[in-house]
């Protein structure tokens, strides 16, 4: 973070943006001025780093700005979108306003189609000893 503290990005192997406040999924580049994460074939909104947690029904937690989704194992995973749609397969999620098409591996909305997002279940330790 711009404060020098570590924040949590909900994406595995994420790209931390130069502003110290946002991150993008692996394979994307940050365009902070446009507020987007860019890849040659897809563009998505930047994801705000978080320092607080959202409590899941089983007592575990996910970073602020994410959604707890129940996994097929019965445990809970974290979807990197607020108020997300948890897919029926218990492994993926889509942004709010989208529907899951698990067989196609996409999140669909009338005017946009994007890739399904894999839920995360493990904590990643930061350099300062905190974890996401």
N, C-alpha and C positions, 0 to 999 in steps of 0.2 A: 504494500500500500504506500501511498505518498507520504504517510507518517513514519515509514520505516518499519512498521509492524508487518506481519504476514497476514494475508487474507486467504480465504478459501475459494478456489475456482471449482465449480462442480464437474468440470470435464477432466477425464484422465489424460495425462500427458499434454496438458493445455498450453496454449501460447499466452504468456502474460504481456499485456499491452504496455507500451512505453509510458502511459499516463499513470501507471501504478494503481489504477482503480478498476480496470476491466480486464477480461480475458476472452479468448476465443477457443473453439475446439481445435484439436491437433490437425494440422494440415491447412489451417486458415491463416490469413494475415489480418492484423488489426488496422482498421481505418477509423481512428478515433474521431477525426473531424466529421465523418459521415455517421458515426455511431454504428458501424457495421463490422461484421467478420466476413471477409471475402475469400472465396475460392473460385477458381476459374468457372465453375458451373453452378455455384450456389452462393447466395448472400444471406446472412442472417444478422439479427441484432446482437450488439455487444452484450456480454453478460457481466453484470455488476458483481464484484467480489464481495464476499460476506464475512462477517465476524461473529454473528450470532447464529443460534440454531433453531430449527423447527422441530418440535417433538412429534414423533410417530406414535401410533396407537400402542406399540409394544414397549414404549419407553426409550427406544433408541432415538437418535436425532439426525437431521439433515441440515445443511447450511441454510441460512435465511435466504429467501427468494427461490427456494426449491420446493419440491413436493414429495412427500412420502408416498411410496407405492408399495403395496404388498407383493412380494415375490412369489413365484410358484412354490418355493420351499416353505412359505408361511412367514418368513422373516420380512423385514422391510428394507427397501432400497431407496436411493435418492434420485429423483429426476431433476435435471438442472433448470427446469422451468417453473415459475410460480403458477399455482392453480392449474397444473398440468392434467392431461388426460392419461390415466394409467391404462396401458393396453391389457387385453384379456389374457395374453400369454404369460403375464407375470414377469416379464423380462425387459420390456420396452415402455416408452412413454412418448407423448407428443405434446406440443405447446397447446395452451388453452385455445379453443375454437377450432381445433383440428380433430380428425377422426383417425384411428389407427387402421392401417391396412397391413396387418402382420405378414400375410402371404406375399405381398409385394415389397415389404420392407420400407414402407413409406408412411408419412403423416400427410393426410389429405385435407385440403380446404377447397372450397369452390374455385378459388383463383390461384392457389399455390400448392406445390407438392414438395416435401422435403424428406430427408432420411429419418428413419426411426432412431431414437436415442436410447442407448443401452443404459440401464439403471446401474448405479454404483452401490456397493455394499461395504467396502472396506475404507478404513481411515488412512490417509496419507500423511506422514509426518513431515512438517515443515522444518527448515533449518534451525529455527528458534525453539524447537521441541514441541510446539503446538501441533494440532492435527486437524485435518479436514475430513 
